[in-house]
């Protein structure tokens, strides 16, 4: 059973505070919130508090995954609580079940399922809301069935918003679709963060989307074709054309998320480094884009839209039968390790990208994403090898590797 802690103090661990790892730190938890945190010599230990010895461990903010389709054999469309109980073991404390483009009636049914599950899950991560990755994407890009990516007619936009209610948190849309500008404005008015993705928007279309309310970019460098010079009949003009990626990287008003798998199948290490340099740790989020087969043996599995998707022992990505990338089978711990390996970034940087950056991107940094006074006590205890030892959500120990 989860252990409820009304007053606890975490001692002797190395905690991530203000984006820095502080050794011999003290974190005081009171009634589900962080009361205070800092070096031992600066934080008073209250009398009567339960003492938790975190010696030899990192104490870090809970990981926030804003793009995840499934895990542990569970899909967002039909078993979101199962996802929650699986992802917690790898440090995720709050996540957005992400729905792919699908037949519209099936998307509505999936929305109904997720909306009914939003909130804390006993023994699992908190289900934070809904991420609609579609159905208003450019059908030329991505692994979804092309016919399920449709134009954002006002009637359909209103229907999605009504079915999602206040559970709608994030919407990915291609701003070049007919009617997209009005749809972006409507989604923003409904309180959702709007993200550009699966798109080949021109400069003008990108700027129109930004003006309408886009503030985020979905899986940077994926499903966004480069505007490269491809003509063999004409002489190269000597000018590099600008694509969506360059517009995003140069735009300080746009945050982004990015995939870092073990073999860099999604994003080349040089581009990972470039994204970090341009966006900084507070505006670049690590995501998993994990499919339901994450954590399962390699093999063939089914997506919610009926397509077969395949995994192999050699990669932590998923692919369609034709080899097209289709998300990953990573955990947030895996994304963390991969990013550090590929970029040489520090643990502090990667941890910030797994917690603070996504919290900022979707507007919940006032209560989650860092270890600071007044915030929810969503904490992950990591061993030195970055394996998860235990997870606390809202001051309650919800999962532990220790019997």
N, C-alpha and C positions, 0 to 999 in steps of 0.2 A: 504493500500500500504506500502511496506517496506520503512523504513526511512533511507535515505542515509546520512551518517555522514562523512564529509571530515575532520573535526577536533572536537574531543569530549574528554572529560575527565570524567572518572568514579570515583566518590568520595565516601568515608565513608563506603565502603564495606569491607568484609574480603576476600582477594584474595589469591589464591594458587600461590605462587611465589617461585621458587627453592624448590619445594616439601614441603613447609611450608605454613600454613595459616597465613597471615599477616593482623592484624586488622587495621582499619582506613587506608586502602591502597588507592593509586592513580594509575589509569591505563590511560595513554594517548594514544588515537587512532588517527592516522593521515593517511588519504588516504588508508584506509583498512588494515593498519599495526599497530602493537603495537610500539609506539614511545619510551615509557618508562613506568616503573612500579616499585612500591616499597612503603615503608611507606610514609605517607603524609609529614613528615618532611624532606624527602630526594628527593622528586620529585617536580619539578617546574610545576605549572599549567599555561599553555600558555594562553595568552590573546585572547579573542574572541572565545574560545572553548565552544561548547555546553556542559553544565554540566549535568551529569546523576547521580542522588543521589541513591546509592546502599545501603543505610543504612539498616541494618538488613538482608542483603543478603550475600551469598557467590558468589564471582566472580571467575569462574574457567575455565580452558581450555575446549573447546568443546570436547565432547566425540567422540571417533573414534572406530567404530565397524567394525572389519575386517572379521567378520563371521556372516552373516545374510542373510537368504533366503527369507524373506518377513516380512510384518507387515501391520496392518490395512486393511486386506482383499486383499492386493496386493502382488504378487509374483515377485521375481527377473526376472523370465523368460519372463514375459509379461507386467509388470507395474512397472518398477523401479522408475519412477517419483512419482508415488503414494506412494511408500515406503518412498521416500525422504520427502514428505509432511507430512507423519505420524510420522516418527521417530524423527523429529526435536522437536516435542512437549515434548519429554523426554530427550532432551539434546544432541542428536547425531547431529554433524555438518558435519561429513565426514564418509563415509562408503563404504564397498566393497560388492556389491550385489554378493551373493554366489550361484553358480549353482551346483546342485546335479548331480551325474551320471544319465544319461538318454540315450535313443536311440541316436546314434551319430548325426543323422540329426537334431534331436530336440535340442541337445546341441548347434549345429552350429546356428540354428535359434535363440536360446536364447542369444547366444553371439552377434549376429547381433543386437538384440534389445538393450541389455545393452550398447554395444559400441556406438550406436547412441544416447545414453542418458547421457554419461559421461560428467561431469562438473557441474556447479552451477544449481540449480533448484529454480525458484522463489517461495518464501514461503516455501522452503524445505532445507534439508541437501544437501551437495555437494556429487555427485556420483563420487567416487574416481577412479573407475576402476573395474576390474573383479577378483573375486576369483573363480578358478575352483577347487571345492571339488570333484575331479574325472575327467575323468572316469577311472583313473588308480589306483584304490583302491583294497584292498584284499576283494573279494566278501563275505568272511566269517564274516566280521565285519561291522556293521552299518545297517541303515534302508533302504538303497537303494536296488532296485531290483538287485539281484546278477548278472543276465545276462548282466546288463549294465556296470559292472566293468570289463574292458577289458585290454589286454596287451598293453603296450605303444609302439606300432610299430612306427618306425621313420616317416612313412608317415602320421600317425594320429597325432603325435606330431607336425609335421610341419604344418598340416592343422589347428590345434587349434591355434598355434602361429600366423599364417597368418590371421585368422579370428579375433583374438583378437587385433592384432596390438599393439600399445603402451598402450592400455587399460589393458593389462594383468599385474596384480600386484602380485598375490599370487596363487600358485598351491599346492594342497595337493596330495601327492602320497605315495604309499606303496613301499619302496625300494626293497622289495623281489620279485616284479613282474619282469618277464623276460624282459630285455631291459630297466629296470628302471634307471640304472646308466647313460646310454647314454641320456635318456630322461631328467633326472635331469640336466645334463650338458647343454643340448640344451635349456631348460627353463631358466637356469641361464644366458646363453649367450643372451637370448632375453630380459633380464632385470627383470625377475620375481623373487620374493622371493619364495623359494621352502620349503615346509613343509612336515614333516612325519606325516602320519595319517592313520587310518583304516588299521592297519598293525600288523603283528606278526613277524616282522623282527628279525633275529638272531643278535647276537653281531657283527658278520662279515658283515652281510647285512646292519646293522645300520651304521657301520663305512665306508662301501663302499658308502652309500648314503651321509654321511657327507663329505667325501672326494670329492664327485661329486658336492656338492654345497648345501645340505640341511642346513638351519640355523634356522629353526623354527619347532614347534610341534603343531599340530592341536588338539584342545580340549583334553588336557592332562588328562589321566586316563579314557578316553572314547574311545571305539573301539580299545583298545590296551590290549589284554589279558595278564594277569600275567602269568609268567612262573613258576607256583607253582607246588609242588610235588603232583601228583594226583593218583599215583599208590596205589592200595589197596593190590596188590599181593606181593609187595616188601617192605622191611623195609625202612623207611625214612632215608636217608643217613646223615642227620644232617647238610646239607649245603643248604643255601638259593640260589636258582638259580636266575639269573639276567634277568629281562625282559626289555622291551623298556622303561618303566617309569623310572627305575633306571638309565639306560644309559642317558636318557634326563636330569634327575635331577642332575646327576654328571657332565654334560657337560656344562661348562661355555660359550661355543660358540654357544649354542642353546637357543633361546627365546621360549616362549610357550604361548598359550592362554588356558583359562580354563572357565568352566561353573559353576556358583554358583546359583542354583535355590532355591526356598523358602524351599523346603522339603529335600534338598540335595539328590535328586534322582539321579543326575548325578555324583556327587563327594562328598564323606564323608567329614565332616568338618576337620577331622584329616589330610586328604590328601590335603585339601585346605591349611591348615597351613604348611604342609610339603613343598608344592610347593612354598609358599611364602618365607619360610626360605631358600630354595635352590636357587631360582631364583632372589629373591628381587623384589621390586616394579617396577624397570626399565626394567625387562625382563619377567614379567608375566602379560599378558593382560587379562582384562575382556572382554568377548564377550557375545552376546545374543544367537547365533545360532537360532534366532527366525524364525518361520515359518509364512506363510502368514496370519494365523488366529490369530496372536498376536493382542490383543486389541479387538477381536470379542467375542461374547458370546460362552460359552462352547458348544461343539457339534462335528459333523463329517464334515471334510473338505477334499479336494483333494490336493495331492501333484502334482508337475509338471509331475511326471512320472506315474500318474494315480492312485497311491495307496491312500487309505483312511487313514486319520490320525485323531486322536481323542483328545479332551481336556475335562477336568472336572473342576468343581469349586474348587476342593481340591488341585490342583497343578498348577504351572505355567510352566509345561512341556507338550510336545505333545508325543503321543504314537501311534504305529500301533495297529491294532486290536488284535494282540497277546501280547500286553503289552510292546513290545520293545520300548525303548526310541527313539524319533525322533525329536530332537531339543527342543525348548522351545517356550513359548509365553511371554517371558520377554521383558522388555525394558532395556536400559542401566542404567536408574535410579533404576530399579528393581535389576539388577545384583549388582549394587553398594550397595544397602541396604542389600541384601542377604549376600554378602561377609563380610560386617562388622558384621552382626548378627552371622554368623557361625564361624568367626575366631577371633572376638574381635579386629580386626585391626582398626587403626585410619582412620578418614575420609581422612586425607592427603594421606595415603597409598592407599586407594581405588580409590581416584580421580586420583592419578598418574597412577594407573593400567588401568584406563579408558581413558587416554589421552596420556601421555608420552610413556608408554610401547608399545602400538600398533603402535604409530608413529615411534618409534625406530625399531620395528620388520620389518616394510616394507619400511624403508628408507626415511621417510618424516619428520623426526624430525628437520631438518634444517629450516622448515617453519611452522610446526604445532606441537601440543602436549603439549605446555607449554606457559605461559605468560612471554614472554621475548622480548626485543627490536629486531625489524626487522621481527618478525614472523607475520603470518596472524592473524588478530583480529577476531578469532573464539572463542567466549566467551559465557558461559552459566551463567545466573543469577539464583541462587537457593535460595529458601526460607529455613528457618532453619529446616523445616521438610523434606528437599531435594526435594520438588516439584519444578518444573521448572517455573520460573516467565517469563523469556524472553530469547531469543537466538539471538546472533549477529554472523553473518558470513561475514568475509571480511570487518568488520567495518559497516555492514548494519544490522539493526534489521529486521530479517526475520520472527520471530514468537514471539508473546507475549500473555500471558494469560490474560493480562489486556486490556480491551476494549479501 
